[in-house]
């Protein structure tokens, strides 16, 4: 759901201190090294690099790396740091000494919980720490197949929201729409009956997913409406990235190029579709459809935009200490072909990068509804122990300098779709795109 850079290389800080352990209960003595080490991950003690289209780009600016290098060999912050772990250890000791059920004191879970709480303190739902199971699931998602109800999740106004229902999947068949809030999750088989207030994204995904044929009841709220329960039967969810068809209208041929995500299989599927367009014969224009596309990898967005943009800036990333422009790669095959873009409130992050770039650099019309509005970039790191750390490292701007976060891209030609229309086979947004290209 979030916009990720692919991590290429990362390493941890130096060893932790083994001294002054006499105050710790004997059952937890061996864990101090681990806990300080893992906590320092969230305090900046990770150095990583991400894939940058042929170059390694440092995840952290040089001054941060220098600060990390000044950590003492005791594994705790140097004397110049204001960080004091004594309160943490005081709480840890009191729990171990007084909690009525010692069997609940799972040290590994306590460590994970401490890190998750630290990361959550930033108040950014897209910066998160993932235990091993959640990290593996995130990796599996990008392969495009999993069990669930077929909805892409995100946050809006700090509330769990449907970014996009997947076409032909159970949620879409039940009438779930992009922008629907999810207020409650109920699954009697899993023993789940809870509101989603404050729920993390990994927990929401885990609780909504399940084996094919099982059911989950979700309470949805649509703007201007009342809460509504829907019981959905889970199925195997297969997510193709690209779908291509051709539309004949008034003697002209248009390529309807639908892009549903920017994931692991996108590049191969995209190249195949573009080659088909090039070899198809006379094509009078391309309709790039990124409706209900929740995003994915930044590099994929730049690559896809480069198919239409011959040169110059596609997107600019503004981090803590540096600004990085991403330029169009040479050799785009559709740079001379007319293109317009279909967007809606399910178009997010990488989909908004491509839409904004084509609008600013190619004069493409954005047709449909205002997009989701996610203008931040995350680095997704897999840590050496198999856990994951996703960090919001920057915001991104369109070539014209617009930051869409929280507001979305405004369509050039606004066209809404009536969810209560009697003929759901009609697509007025697609019709408007064809008309604009004629």
Buried (B, 14 or more C-beta within 10 A) or exposed (E): BBBBBBBEEBEBBBEBBEEEEEEBEEEBEEBBBBBBBBBBBBBBBBBBBBBBEEEEBBBBBEEBBEBBEEBEEBBBBEEEEEEEBEEBBEEBBEBBEEEEEEEEBEBEEBBBEBBBEBBBEEEBBBBBBBBBEBBBBBBEBBEBEBBBBBBBBBBBEEBBBBBBBBBEBBBBBBBBBBBBBBBBBBBEEBEBEEEBEEBBBBBBBBBBBBEEEBBBBBBBBBEEEEEBEBEBBBBEBEBBBBBBEBBEEEEBBBBBBBBBBBBBBBBEBBBEBBEBBEEEEEBBBBBBBBBBBBBBBBBBBBBBBBBBBBEEBBBBBBBEEEEBEBBBBEEBBBBEBBBBBBBBBBBBBBBBBBBBBBBBBBEBBBBBBBBBBBBBBBBBBBBEEEBBBBBBBBBBBBBEEBBBBEEBBBBBBEBEBEEEEEEEEEBBBBBBBBEBBE
